[in-house]
Amino acid sequence: MNILSLIGRHQDLFTSDLTTHRTPIEKIVSGSKFLVIGGAGSIGQAVSREIFKRHPAALHVVDINENNMVELVRDIRSTLGYIKGDFRTFIVDCGSIEFEALLHHEGPYDYVFNLSALKHVRSEKDPYSLMRMLKVNILDTLNTLRLSHAAGSKNYFCVSTDKAANPVNMMGASKRIMEMFLMRESVTQAISMARFANVAFSDGSLLHGFRQRLAKHQPLSAPNDVRRYFLTPQESGELCLMAGLLGHNRDIFFPKLNDKLHLITFAAIAQRFLHSLGYQPHPCASEDEARDRAEELIAKKQWPCYFSSSDTTGEKDFEEFFTDNEDLDMDRYEGIGVIRNGVPPDNKLLDQFHNHILALRNNGRWDKVDLVEWFSRLLPEFQHRETGKYLDQRM
């Protein structure tokens, strides 16, 4: 299955830039010690592979997903084999005392890549999942950065999202606030970031769900009015690698994607996906029809599909990687744009926000309205879209 053709592209984005900067990248990797946090997720695995195949002095990978970590090791051993450097994995929560002990005894690390994140818009459906998202995306990120700095790291990289630009959902807003905290820390610790498009067929994504539905002979469901940019898994690792190694302090990398060429709907990808496997998409008028006719249609090499307009909370009408008031460098790379950030002004609201979130967690009681209010204090441009409907209410 050709992922590029499924997402409407014909060539990789970063091949030219990787070729141009091959020597400095390989020199940095071969002489450095790396820590990858959240390394068992889709992007984390891609980053770990990109580092591993360039023979680092050491590569340590941390994640709480035991099964995915096993698959990462099996995948690397089955394709790339072995290196002379120290490659080890640790089943550790980056917000735990065990992580602090690991950093103290196994460090220092020259480069820390934090790919740990709660990335789903659906995480804001209840106050408990929402607070977990704030802990992972903001509090744990801030803590791991400070620990990395204390241990002598050269650069701390953290993954952001395109949804941080003019956010309309809590996930995107949490990543924008994370960026603000990291910019403030950049006065003492060099940092770089990348704002991402969707990673095609990443764990938990709608496209990954297509594969799951086919394996279980279940209907496909997708919005027909939401258009998104996509990266391949390998491109996600390449973008992070270049941002983490070549980015200047406070740089945010993003892929140069053309809205006229590269935006595609989920429904269109579903149809291409089915055609690539020899099935004819069969549009159904409702979820009930799609479920009821699944066995009948699949037997005839047709696949039941329910495509509908999106009306769930937090869906953004269009994708963007930067805002009008951000300083862009579009000439440094062929396939990558760079947002350049200056030294940030002191923002006392960040401390108030941080203290408020900690107080709520310590008290063990909070609600979504209060959290949205505090997000809006930090981000006056935040236009939260609440429809009362969530993705968990869809097939």
BALOBA-1460 file (C-alpha; in Angstrom, 3 decimals):
// residues 395
<rec num="1" residu="m" x="0.000" y="0.000" z="0.000"/>
<rec num="2" residu="n" x="1.473" y="3.346" z="-1.088"/>
<rec num="3" residu="i" x="0.701" y="5.839" z="1.683"/>
<rec num="4" residu="l" x="1.762" y="8.807" z="-0.438"/>
<rec num="5" residu="s" x="-0.789" y="8.048" z="-3.130"/>
<rec num="6" residu="l" x="-3.521" y="7.517" z="-0.527"/>
<rec num="7" residu="i" x="-2.959" y="11.007" z="0.904"/>
<rec num="8" residu="g" x="-2.769" y="12.637" z="-2.517"/>
<rec num="9" residu="r" x="0.967" y="13.191" z="-2.901"/>
<rec num="10" residu="h" x="3.592" y="11.777" z="-5.240"/>
<rec num="11" residu="q" x="6.893" y="12.584" z="-3.560"/>
<rec num="12" residu="d" x="8.442" y="12.805" z="-0.109"/>
<rec num="13" residu="l" x="8.686" y="16.269" z="1.431"/>
<rec num="14" residu="f" x="12.117" y="16.262" z="3.029"/>
<rec num="15" residu="t" x="14.398" y="14.187" z="0.765"/>
<rec num="16" residu="s" x="16.217" y="17.226" z="-0.625"/>
<rec num="17" residu="d" x="16.822" y="18.812" z="2.800"/>
<rec num="18" residu="l" x="18.061" y="15.541" z="4.276"/>
<rec num="19" residu="t" x="20.483" y="15.135" z="1.384"/>
<rec num="20" residu="t" x="21.755" y="18.702" z="1.721"/>
<rec num="21" residu="h" x="22.326" y="18.374" z="5.477"/>
<rec num="22" residu="r" x="23.315" y="14.709" z="5.557"/>
<rec num="23" residu="t" x="26.900" y="15.233" z="6.762"/>
<rec num="24" residu="p" x="26.201" y="17.563" z="9.720"/>
<rec num="25" residu="i" x="23.226" y="15.438" z="10.825"/>
<rec num="26" residu="e" x="25.235" y="12.208" z="10.772"/>
<rec num="27" residu="k" x="28.142" y="13.893" z="12.580"/>
<rec num="28" residu="i" x="25.879" y="15.157" z="15.359"/>
<rec num="29" residu="v" x="24.081" y="11.833" z="15.777"/>
<rec num="30" residu="s" x="27.205" y="9.674" z="15.819"/>
<rec num="31" residu="g" x="28.769" y="11.738" z="18.570"/>
<rec num="32" residu="s" x="25.719" y="12.272" z="20.774"/>
<rec num="33" residu="k" x="23.599" y="10.615" z="23.423"/>
<rec num="34" residu="f" x="19.815" y="10.758" z="22.881"/>
<rec num="35" residu="l" x="16.756" y="10.365" z="25.073"/>
<rec num="36" residu="v" x="13.401" y="9.907" z="23.314"/>
<rec num="37" residu="i" x="10.360" y="10.401" z="25.559"/>
<rec num="38" residu="g" x="7.116" y="8.897" z="24.296"/>
<rec num="39" residu="g" x="9.166" y="6.775" z="21.937"/>
<rec num="40" residu="a" x="6.614" y="3.964" z="21.542"/>
<rec num="41" residu="g" x="3.987" y="6.156" z="19.879"/>
<rec num="42" residu="s" x="3.813" y="6.483" z="16.104"/>
<rec num="43" residu="i" x="5.938" y="9.645" z="15.901"/>
<rec num="44" residu="g" x="8.224" y="8.457" z="18.698"/>
<rec num="45" residu="q" x="8.940" y="5.212" z="16.879"/>
<rec num="46" residu="a" x="9.645" y="7.116" z="13.664"/>
<rec num="47" residu="v" x="12.071" y="9.459" z="15.465"/>
<rec num="48" residu="s" x="13.792" y="6.538" z="17.217"/>
<rec num="49" residu="r" x="14.308" y="4.816" z="13.854"/>
<rec num="50" residu="e" x="15.764" y="7.961" z="12.261"/>
<rec num="51" residu="i" x="18.249" y="8.342" z="15.129"/>
<rec num="52" residu="f" x="19.106" y="4.630" z="15.315"/>
<rec num="53" residu="k" x="19.935" y="4.243" z="11.618"/>
<rec num="54" residu="r" x="22.497" y="7.064" z="11.906"/>
<rec num="55" residu="h" x="24.420" y="5.174" z="14.629"/>
<rec num="56" residu="p" x="24.170" y="7.337" z="17.772"/>
<rec num="57" residu="a" x="26.599" y="6.992" z="20.661"/>
<rec num="58" residu="a" x="23.546" y="6.161" z="22.783"/>
<rec num="59" residu="l" x="19.790" y="6.010" z="22.237"/>
<rec num="60" residu="h" x="17.493" y="5.514" z="25.220"/>
<rec num="61" residu="v" x="13.745" y="5.333" z="24.645"/>
<rec num="62" residu="v" x="11.121" y="5.915" z="27.349"/>
<rec num="63" residu="d" x="7.400" y="5.125" z="27.211"/>
<rec num="64" residu="i" x="4.633" y="3.610" z="29.332"/>
<rec num="65" residu="n" x="3.200" y="1.525" z="26.474"/>
<rec num="66" residu="e" x="4.871" y="-1.829" z="27.070"/>
<rec num="67" residu="n" x="3.469" y="-3.584" z="24.001"/>
<rec num="68" residu="n" x="4.333" y="-0.814" z="21.551"/>
<rec num="69" residu="m" x="7.849" y="-0.648" z="22.991"/>
<rec num="70" residu="v" x="8.303" y="-4.356" z="22.323"/>
<rec num="71" residu="e" x="7.155" y="-3.782" z="18.737"/>
<rec num="72" residu="l" x="9.603" y="-0.877" z="18.338"/>
<rec num="73" residu="v" x="12.527" y="-3.111" z="19.330"/>
<rec num="74" residu="r" x="11.338" y="-5.986" z="17.126"/>
<rec num="75" residu="d" x="10.859" y="-3.622" z="14.186"/>
<rec num="76" residu="i" x="14.320" y="-2.098" z="14.561"/>
<rec num="77" residu="r" x="16.021" y="-5.474" z="14.987"/>
<rec num="78" residu="s" x="14.157" y="-6.879" z="11.976"/>
<rec num="79" residu="t" x="15.049" y="-4.018" z="9.626"/>
<rec num="80" residu="l" x="18.080" y="-2.095" z="10.910"/>
<rec num="81" residu="g" x="19.726" y="-4.740" z="13.085"/>
<rec num="82" residu="y" x="22.252" y="-3.575" z="15.653"/>
<rec num="83" residu="i" x="24.632" y="-0.697" z="16.343"/>
<rec num="84" residu="k" x="27.758" y="-0.282" z="18.448"/>
<rec num="85" residu="g" x="26.074" y="2.462" z="20.458"/>
<rec num="86" residu="d" x="24.044" y="1.907" z="23.610"/>
<rec num="87" residu="f" x="20.422" y="1.234" z="22.597"/>
<rec num="88" residu="r" x="18.017" y="0.583" z="25.465"/>
<rec num="89" residu="t" x="14.319" y="1.018" z="26.233"/>
<rec num="90" residu="f" x="12.648" y="1.827" z="29.559"/>
<rec num="91" residu="i" x="8.983" y="1.318" z="30.516"/>
<rec num="92" residu="v" x="8.772" y="4.496" z="32.585"/>
<rec num="93" residu="d" x="6.257" y="7.340" z="32.942"/>
<rec num="94" residu="c" x="8.000" y="10.659" z="32.212"/>
<rec num="95" residu="g" x="6.001" y="12.260" z="35.032"/>
<rec num="96" residu="s" x="7.281" y="9.832" z="37.662"/>
<rec num="97" residu="i" x="10.039" y="9.587" z="40.242"/>
<rec num="98" residu="e" x="11.408" y="6.670" z="38.217"/>
<rec num="99" residu="f" x="11.975" y="9.004" z="35.275"/>
<rec num="100" residu="e" x="13.892" y="11.435" z="37.476"/>
<rec num="101" residu="a" x="16.064" y="8.569" z="38.712"/>
<rec num="102" residu="l" x="16.700" y="7.405" z="35.144"/>
<rec num="103" residu="l" x="17.752" y="10.883" z="34.036"/>
<rec num="104" residu="h" x="20.043" y="11.205" z="37.047"/>
<rec num="105" residu="h" x="21.769" y="7.829" z="36.684"/>
<rec num="106" residu="e" x="21.728" y="7.273" z="32.899"/>
<rec num="107" residu="g" x="22.255" y="10.870" z="31.737"/>
<rec num="108" residu="p" x="23.335" y="13.396" z="30.823"/>
<rec num="109" residu="y" x="21.769" y="13.348" z="27.360"/>
<rec num="110" residu="d" x="22.932" y="15.703" z="24.638"/>
<rec num="111" residu="y" x="19.545" y="15.765" z="22.927"/>
<rec num="112" residu="v" x="16.139" y="15.120" z="24.469"/>
<rec num="113" residu="f" x="13.183" y="14.510" z="22.142"/>
<rec num="114" residu="n" x="9.797" y="14.685" z="23.841"/>
<rec num="115" residu="l" x="7.113" y="13.071" z="21.683"/>
<rec num="116" residu="s" x="4.775" y="12.346" z="24.592"/>
<rec num="117" residu="a" x="1.364" y="13.952" z="24.081"/>
<rec num="118" residu="l" x="-2.370" y="13.525" z="24.321"/>
<rec num="119" residu="k" x="-3.211" y="14.378" z="20.735"/>
<rec num="120" residu="h" x="-6.914" y="13.658" z="20.373"/>
<rec num="121" residu="v" x="-9.567" y="16.373" z="20.348"/>
<rec num="122" residu="r" x="-11.858" y="13.805" z="21.993"/>
<rec num="123" residu="s" x="-9.797" y="14.132" z="25.222"/>
<rec num="124" residu="e" x="-11.765" y="17.259" z="26.113"/>
<rec num="125" residu="k" x="-15.106" y="15.453" z="26.327"/>
<rec num="126" residu="d" x="-14.922" y="15.182" z="30.139"/>
<rec num="127" residu="p" x="-13.027" y="17.151" z="32.824"/>
<rec num="128" residu="y" x="-10.939" y="14.152" z="33.924"/>
<rec num="129" residu="s" x="-9.505" y="13.313" z="30.507"/>
<rec num="130" residu="l" x="-9.036" y="17.029" z="29.922"/>
<rec num="131" residu="m" x="-6.957" y="17.421" z="33.090"/>
<rec num="132" residu="r" x="-4.888" y="14.403" z="32.056"/>
<rec num="133" residu="m" x="-4.240" y="16.178" z="28.747"/>
<rec num="134" residu="l" x="-3.060" y="19.309" z="30.575"/>
<rec num="135" residu="k" x="-0.755" y="17.229" z="32.749"/>
<rec num="136" residu="v" x="0.847" y="15.414" z="29.813"/>
<rec num="137" residu="n" x="0.989" y="18.283" z="27.316"/>
<rec num="138" residu="i" x="1.970" y="21.080" z="29.706"/>
<rec num="139" residu="l" x="2.990" y="20.030" z="33.222"/>
<rec num="140" residu="d" x="5.014" y="16.940" z="32.302"/>
<rec num="141" residu="t" x="6.634" y="18.757" z="29.395"/>
<rec num="142" residu="l" x="7.741" y="21.601" z="31.645"/>
<rec num="143" residu="n" x="9.046" y="19.158" z="34.241"/>
<rec num="144" residu="t" x="11.019" y="17.028" z="31.772"/>
<rec num="145" residu="l" x="12.537" y="20.147" z="30.214"/>
<rec num="146" residu="r" x="13.735" y="21.433" z="33.584"/>
<rec num="147" residu="l" x="15.141" y="18.034" z="34.503"/>
<rec num="148" residu="s" x="16.907" y="17.836" z="31.139"/>
<rec num="149" residu="h" x="18.378" y="21.290" z="31.614"/>
<rec num="150" residu="a" x="19.609" y="20.429" z="35.110"/>
<rec num="151" residu="a" x="21.267" y="17.334" z="33.641"/>
<rec num="152" residu="g" x="23.120" y="19.365" z="31.004"/>
<rec num="153" residu="s" x="21.199" y="18.761" z="27.758"/>
<rec num="154" residu="k" x="22.292" y="20.695" z="24.669"/>
<rec num="155" residu="n" x="18.816" y="20.914" z="23.170"/>
<rec num="156" residu="y" x="15.279" y="19.964" z="24.159"/>
<rec num="157" residu="f" x="12.868" y="19.226" z="21.321"/>
<rec num="158" residu="c" x="9.119" y="18.951" z="21.796"/>
<rec num="159" residu="v" x="6.416" y="18.113" z="19.288"/>
<rec num="160" residu="s" x="3.581" y="20.600" z="18.883"/>
<rec num="161" residu="t" x="0.677" y="20.612" z="16.411"/>
<rec num="162" residu="d" x="-0.746" y="22.651" z="13.563"/>
<rec num="163" residu="k" x="-3.808" y="23.018" z="15.803"/>
<rec num="164" residu="a" x="-1.753" y="25.333" z="18.063"/>
<rec num="165" residu="a" x="-2.052" y="28.059" z="15.416"/>
<rec num="166" residu="n" x="-5.284" y="29.958" z="16.172"/>
<rec num="167" residu="p" x="-6.633" y="27.062" z="18.276"/>
<rec num="168" residu="v" x="-10.334" y="26.208" z="18.409"/>
<rec num="169" residu="n" x="-10.080" y="23.126" z="20.653"/>
<rec num="170" residu="m" x="-8.502" y="22.427" z="24.033"/>
<rec num="171" residu="m" x="-5.894" y="20.076" z="22.608"/>
<rec num="172" residu="g" x="-4.566" y="22.731" z="20.239"/>
<rec num="173" residu="a" x="-4.762" y="25.381" z="22.958"/>
<rec num="174" residu="s" x="-2.862" y="23.149" z="25.402"/>
<rec num="175" residu="k" x="-0.069" y="22.809" z="22.844"/>
<rec num="176" residu="r" x="-0.006" y="26.564" z="22.252"/>
<rec num="177" residu="i" x="0.300" y="27.152" z="25.990"/>
<rec num="178" residu="m" x="3.040" y="24.513" z="26.084"/>
<rec num="179" residu="e" x="4.883" y="26.491" z="23.404"/>
<rec num="180" residu="m" x="4.599" y="29.613" z="25.543"/>
<rec num="181" residu="f" x="6.057" y="27.858" z="28.594"/>
<rec num="182" residu="l" x="8.928" y="26.432" z="26.535"/>
<rec num="183" residu="m" x="9.709" y="29.822" z="25.012"/>
<rec num="184" residu="r" x="10.094" y="31.234" z="28.495"/>
<rec num="185" residu="e" x="12.404" y="28.355" z="29.474"/>
<rec num="186" residu="s" x="14.482" y="28.966" z="26.332"/>
<rec num="187" residu="v" x="16.331" y="31.736" z="28.150"/>
<rec num="188" residu="t" x="18.269" y="29.037" z="30.027"/>
<rec num="189" residu="q" x="17.738" y="25.885" z="27.905"/>
<rec num="190" residu="a" x="17.962" y="25.723" z="24.099"/>
<rec num="191" residu="i" x="14.660" y="24.428" z="22.697"/>
<rec num="192" residu="s" x="13.128" y="23.702" z="19.311"/>
<rec num="193" residu="m" x="9.750" y="22.414" z="18.217"/>
<rec num="194" residu="a" x="7.745" y="21.255" z="15.199"/>
<rec num="195" residu="r" x="4.126" y="21.905" z="14.375"/>
<rec num="196" residu="f" x="2.728" y="18.834" z="12.716"/>
<rec num="197" residu="a" x="0.149" y="17.903" z="10.172"/>
<rec num="198" residu="n" x="-1.752" y="14.665" z="10.732"/>
<rec num="199" residu="v" x="0.472" y="11.590" z="10.510"/>
<rec num="200" residu="a" x="-1.152" y="9.128" z="8.131"/>
<rec num="201" residu="f" x="-2.203" y="5.840" z="9.759"/>
<rec num="202" residu="s" x="-0.671" y="6.752" z="13.139"/>
<rec num="203" residu="d" x="-1.961" y="4.849" z="16.174"/>
<rec num="204" residu="g" x="-5.482" y="5.903" z="17.131"/>
<rec num="205" residu="s" x="-6.001" y="8.099" z="14.066"/>
<rec num="206" residu="l" x="-9.059" y="7.811" z="11.853"/>
<rec num="207" residu="l" x="-6.922" y="6.328" z="9.066"/>
<rec num="208" residu="h" x="-5.533" y="3.735" z="11.474"/>
<rec num="209" residu="g" x="-9.163" y="3.035" z="12.308"/>
<rec num="210" residu="f" x="-9.809" y="2.219" z="8.638"/>
<rec num="211" residu="r" x="-7.346" y="-0.665" z="8.911"/>
<rec num="212" residu="q" x="-8.990" y="-1.851" z="12.106"/>
<rec num="213" residu="r" x="-12.462" y="-1.744" z="10.572"/>
<rec num="214" residu="l" x="-11.342" y="-3.760" z="7.558"/>
<rec num="215" residu="a" x="-9.692" y="-6.399" z="9.753"/>
<rec num="216" residu="k" x="-12.983" y="-6.740" z="11.673"/>
<rec num="217" residu="h" x="-15.295" y="-6.490" z="8.630"/>
<rec num="218" residu="q" x="-16.931" y="-3.328" z="9.957"/>
<rec num="219" residu="p" x="-18.139" y="-0.226" z="8.067"/>
<rec num="220" residu="l" x="-15.952" y="2.803" z="7.439"/>
<rec num="221" residu="s" x="-17.150" y="6.146" z="8.745"/>
<rec num="222" residu="a" x="-15.569" y="9.520" z="7.964"/>
<rec num="223" residu="p" x="-16.434" y="13.214" z="7.586"/>
<rec num="224" residu="n" x="-16.760" y="14.366" z="3.987"/>
<rec num="225" residu="d" x="-16.267" y="18.079" z="4.684"/>
<rec num="226" residu="v" x="-13.058" y="18.097" z="6.774"/>
<rec num="227" residu="r" x="-9.885" y="18.608" z="4.720"/>
<rec num="228" residu="r" x="-6.510" y="17.935" z="6.305"/>
<rec num="229" residu="y" x="-2.786" y="17.851" z="5.568"/>
<rec num="230" residu="f" x="-0.917" y="14.586" z="6.133"/>
<rec num="231" residu="l" x="2.656" y="13.439" z="6.659"/>
<rec num="232" residu="t" x="3.860" y="9.877" z="6.274"/>
<rec num="233" residu="p" x="5.221" y="8.228" z="9.452"/>
<rec num="234" residu="q" x="8.768" y="8.430" z="8.087"/>
<rec num="235" residu="e" x="8.360" y="12.125" z="7.285"/>
<rec num="236" residu="s" x="7.247" y="12.736" z="10.874"/>
<rec num="237" residu="g" x="10.510" y="11.264" z="12.140"/>
<rec num="238" residu="e" x="12.566" y="13.223" z="9.622"/>
<rec num="239" residu="l" x="10.916" y="16.541" z="10.514"/>
<rec num="240" residu="c" x="11.540" y="15.990" z="14.235"/>
<rec num="241" residu="l" x="15.134" y="14.938" z="13.630"/>
<rec num="242" residu="m" x="15.956" y="18.056" z="11.634"/>
<rec num="243" residu="a" x="14.137" y="20.370" z="14.033"/>
<rec num="244" residu="g" x="15.848" y="18.804" z="17.051"/>
<rec num="245" residu="l" x="19.361" y="18.854" z="15.579"/>
<rec num="246" residu="l" x="19.395" y="21.828" z="13.207"/>
<rec num="247" residu="g" x="16.833" y="24.163" z="14.746"/>
<rec num="248" residu="h" x="18.059" y="27.359" z="16.376"/>
<rec num="249" residu="n" x="16.902" y="28.217" z="19.866"/>
<rec num="250" residu="r" x="13.131" y="28.983" z="19.852"/>
<rec num="251" residu="d" x="12.624" y="27.791" z="16.247"/>
<rec num="252" residu="i" x="9.390" y="26.012" z="15.346"/>
<rec num="253" residu="f" x="9.619" y="23.894" z="12.189"/>
<rec num="254" residu="f" x="6.617" y="23.055" z="10.008"/>
<rec num="255" residu="p" x="6.168" y="21.248" z="6.680"/>
<rec num="256" residu="k" x="5.666" y="23.325" z="3.560"/>
<rec num="257" residu="l" x="2.365" y="21.994" z="2.296"/>
<rec num="258" residu="n" x="0.234" y="23.628" z="-0.378"/>
<rec num="259" residu="d" x="-3.447" y="24.086" z="0.374"/>
<rec num="260" residu="k" x="-4.323" y="23.703" z="-3.310"/>
<rec num="261" residu="l" x="-2.317" y="20.502" z="-3.767"/>
<rec num="262" residu="h" x="-2.132" y="18.678" z="-0.470"/>
<rec num="263" residu="l" x="-5.399" y="19.134" z="1.436"/>
<rec num="264" residu="i" x="-7.622" y="16.062" z="1.229"/>
<rec num="265" residu="t" x="-10.802" y="14.879" z="2.935"/>
<rec num="266" residu="f" x="-10.983" y="11.792" z="5.111"/>
<rec num="267" residu="a" x="-13.766" y="10.459" z="2.902"/>
<rec num="268" residu="a" x="-11.536" y="10.717" z="-0.171"/>
<rec num="269" residu="i" x="-8.761" y="8.794" z="1.587"/>
<rec num="270" residu="a" x="-11.261" y="6.119" z="2.661"/>
<rec num="271" residu="q" x="-12.314" y="5.640" z="-0.954"/>
<rec num="272" residu="r" x="-8.708" y="5.433" z="-2.189"/>
<rec num="273" residu="f" x="-7.890" y="3.031" z="0.617"/>
<rec num="274" residu="l" x="-10.719" y="0.676" z="-0.354"/>
<rec num="275" residu="h" x="-9.887" y="0.850" z="-4.054"/>
<rec num="276" residu="s" x="-6.245" y="-0.050" z="-3.291"/>
<rec num="277" residu="l" x="-7.492" y="-3.243" z="-1.626"/>
<rec num="278" residu="g" x="-9.870" y="-4.192" z="-4.419"/>
<rec num="279" residu="y" x="-13.136" y="-3.021" z="-2.837"/>
<rec num="280" residu="q" x="-15.782" y="-0.673" z="-4.190"/>
<rec num="281" residu="p" x="-16.948" y="1.921" z="-1.637"/>
<rec num="282" residu="h" x="-20.720" y="1.698" z="-1.102"/>
<rec num="283" residu="p" x="-22.192" y="4.912" z="0.399"/>
<rec num="284" residu="c" x="-24.881" y="4.329" z="3.037"/>
<rec num="285" residu="a" x="-27.481" y="6.810" z="4.240"/>
<rec num="286" residu="s" x="-26.986" y="6.106" z="7.954"/>
<rec num="287" residu="e" x="-24.824" y="4.293" z="10.480"/>
<rec num="288" residu="d" x="-27.599" y="1.740" z="10.930"/>
<rec num="289" residu="e" x="-27.668" y="0.905" z="7.230"/>
<rec num="290" residu="a" x="-23.868" y="0.599" z="7.127"/>
<rec num="291" residu="r" x="-23.847" y="-1.798" z="10.072"/>
<rec num="292" residu="d" x="-26.838" y="-3.832" z="8.904"/>
<rec num="293" residu="r" x="-25.570" y="-4.349" z="5.353"/>
<rec num="294" residu="a" x="-21.891" y="-4.977" z="6.157"/>
<rec num="295" residu="e" x="-21.923" y="-8.750" z="5.693"/>
<rec num="296" residu="e" x="-24.024" y="-8.608" z="2.524"/>
<rec num="297" residu="l" x="-21.960" y="-5.874" z="0.826"/>
<rec num="298" residu="i" x="-18.517" y="-7.167" z="1.764"/>
<rec num="299" residu="a" x="-19.366" y="-10.563" z="0.271"/>
<rec num="300" residu="k" x="-19.834" y="-8.726" z="-3.060"/>
<rec num="301" residu="k" x="-16.459" y="-6.882" z="-2.748"/>
<rec num="302" residu="q" x="-18.286" y="-3.690" z="-1.786"/>
<rec num="303" residu="w" x="-17.589" y="-1.911" z="1.481"/>
<rec num="304" residu="p" x="-20.244" y="-0.059" z="3.487"/>
<rec num="305" residu="c" x="-19.279" y="3.563" z="4.108"/>
<rec num="306" residu="y" x="-21.065" y="6.284" z="6.027"/>
<rec num="307" residu="f" x="-19.782" y="9.735" z="5.051"/>
<rec num="308" residu="s" x="-21.320" y="12.787" z="6.731"/>
<rec num="309" residu="s" x="-20.655" y="16.408" z="7.614"/>
<rec num="310" residu="s" x="-18.764" y="17.139" z="10.814"/>
<rec num="311" residu="d" x="-20.550" y="18.650" z="13.802"/>
<rec num="312" residu="t" x="-18.347" y="17.591" z="16.719"/>
<rec num="313" residu="t" x="-16.668" y="19.870" z="19.268"/>
<rec num="314" residu="g" x="-13.274" y="21.272" z="18.391"/>
<rec num="315" residu="e" x="-13.181" y="20.558" z="14.664"/>
<rec num="316" residu="k" x="-11.314" y="23.257" z="12.765"/>
<rec num="317" residu="d" x="-12.580" y="24.261" z="9.327"/>
<rec num="318" residu="f" x="-9.104" y="24.541" z="7.831"/>
<rec num="319" residu="e" x="-5.477" y="23.719" z="8.615"/>
<rec num="320" residu="e" x="-2.755" y="26.295" z="9.243"/>
<rec num="321" residu="f" x="0.762" y="26.055" z="10.619"/>
<rec num="322" residu="f" x="1.380" y="29.681" z="11.533"/>
<rec num="323" residu="t" x="-0.449" y="32.913" z="12.292"/>
<rec num="324" residu="d" x="-0.221" y="36.285" z="10.574"/>
<rec num="325" residu="n" x="1.885" y="37.810" z="13.363"/>
<rec num="326" residu="e" x="4.600" y="35.134" z="13.444"/>
<rec num="327" residu="d" x="8.033" y="35.724" z="11.894"/>
<rec num="328" residu="l" x="8.666" y="33.175" z="9.137"/>
<rec num="329" residu="d" x="11.825" y="31.940" z="7.439"/>
<rec num="330" residu="m" x="10.719" y="30.205" z="4.237"/>
<rec num="331" residu="d" x="14.161" y="30.145" z="2.584"/>
<rec num="332" residu="r" x="16.293" y="28.108" z="4.980"/>
<rec num="333" residu="y" x="14.984" y="24.740" z="3.740"/>
<rec num="334" residu="e" x="13.247" y="23.467" z="0.636"/>
<rec num="335" residu="g" x="10.514" y="21.432" z="2.301"/>
<rec num="336" residu="i" x="10.393" y="23.064" z="5.727"/>
<rec num="337" residu="g" x="9.291" y="26.465" z="6.948"/>
<rec num="338" residu="v" x="10.571" y="27.931" z="10.215"/>
<rec num="339" residu="i" x="8.812" y="30.185" z="12.709"/>
<rec num="340" residu="r" x="11.453" y="32.368" z="14.371"/>
<rec num="341" residu="n" x="10.730" y="33.519" z="17.896"/>
<rec num="342" residu="g" x="12.528" y="36.221" z="19.832"/>
<rec num="343" residu="v" x="13.155" y="36.315" z="23.569"/>
<rec num="344" residu="p" x="9.678" y="36.214" z="25.100"/>
<rec num="345" residu="p" x="8.523" y="38.918" z="27.523"/>
<rec num="346" residu="d" x="7.903" y="37.911" z="31.108"/>
<rec num="347" residu="n" x="4.366" y="36.598" z="31.317"/>
<rec num="348" residu="k" x="3.105" y="36.459" z="34.885"/>
<rec num="349" residu="l" x="-0.109" y="34.833" z="33.653"/>
<rec num="350" residu="l" x="1.893" y="31.673" z="32.949"/>
<rec num="351" residu="d" x="2.759" y="31.355" z="36.640"/>
<rec num="352" residu="q" x="-0.843" y="32.039" z="37.650"/>
<rec num="353" residu="f" x="-2.093" y="29.411" z="35.210"/>
<rec num="354" residu="h" x="0.480" y="26.866" z="36.393"/>
<rec num="355" residu="n" x="-0.344" y="27.453" z="40.060"/>
<rec num="356" residu="h" x="-4.090" y="27.287" z="39.403"/>
<rec num="357" residu="i" x="-3.846" y="23.954" z="37.581"/>
<rec num="358" residu="l" x="-1.677" y="22.507" z="40.347"/>
<rec num="359" residu="a" x="-4.163" y="23.709" z="42.982"/>
<rec num="360" residu="l" x="-7.087" y="22.131" z="41.138"/>
<rec num="361" residu="r" x="-5.239" y="18.823" z="40.866"/>
<rec num="362" residu="n" x="-4.303" y="18.883" z="44.545"/>
<rec num="363" residu="n" x="-7.923" y="19.603" z="45.522"/>
<rec num="364" residu="g" x="-9.159" y="16.792" z="43.281"/>
<rec num="365" residu="r" x="-12.031" y="18.842" z="41.866"/>
<rec num="366" residu="w" x="-12.399" y="20.968" z="38.722"/>
<rec num="367" residu="d" x="-14.748" y="21.547" z="35.812"/>
<rec num="368" residu="k" x="-14.331" y="22.204" z="32.117"/>
<rec num="369" residu="v" x="-15.810" y="25.723" z="32.271"/>
<rec num="370" residu="d" x="-13.084" y="26.859" z="34.675"/>
<rec num="371" residu="l" x="-10.333" y="25.340" z="32.519"/>
<rec num="372" residu="v" x="-11.681" y="26.944" z="29.334"/>
<rec num="373" residu="e" x="-11.769" y="30.303" z="31.147"/>
<rec num="374" residu="w" x="-8.114" y="30.008" z="32.139"/>
<rec num="375" residu="f" x="-7.115" y="28.974" z="28.635"/>
<rec num="376" residu="s" x="-8.861" y="32.090" z="27.335"/>
<rec num="377" residu="r" x="-6.980" y="34.300" z="29.793"/>
<rec num="378" residu="l" x="-3.668" y="33.084" z="28.385"/>
<rec num="379" residu="l" x="-4.918" y="32.975" z="24.788"/>
<rec num="380" residu="p" x="-7.280" y="35.905" z="24.054"/>
<rec num="381" residu="e" x="-7.537" y="34.646" z="20.457"/>
<rec num="382" residu="f" x="-8.789" y="31.238" z="21.621"/>
<rec num="383" residu="q" x="-12.201" y="30.621" z="20.055"/>
<rec num="384" residu="h" x="-13.394" y="27.410" z="21.691"/>
<rec num="385" residu="r" x="-15.998" y="25.609" z="19.602"/>
<rec num="386" residu="e" x="-18.393" y="23.677" z="21.810"/>
<rec num="387" residu="t" x="-21.214" y="21.861" z="20.010"/>
<rec num="388" residu="g" x="-22.127" y="19.354" z="22.718"/>
<rec num="389" residu="k" x="-21.240" y="16.510" z="20.349"/>
<rec num="390" residu="y" x="-18.030" y="14.465" z="20.530"/>
<rec num="391" residu="l" x="-16.247" y="11.919" z="18.379"/>
<rec num="392" residu="d" x="-17.106" y="9.131" z="20.822"/>
<rec num="393" residu="q" x="-20.719" y="9.642" z="19.760"/>
<rec num="394" residu="r" x="-19.821" y="8.726" z="16.186"/>
<rec num="395" residu="m" x="-19.195" y="5.310" z="14.645"/>
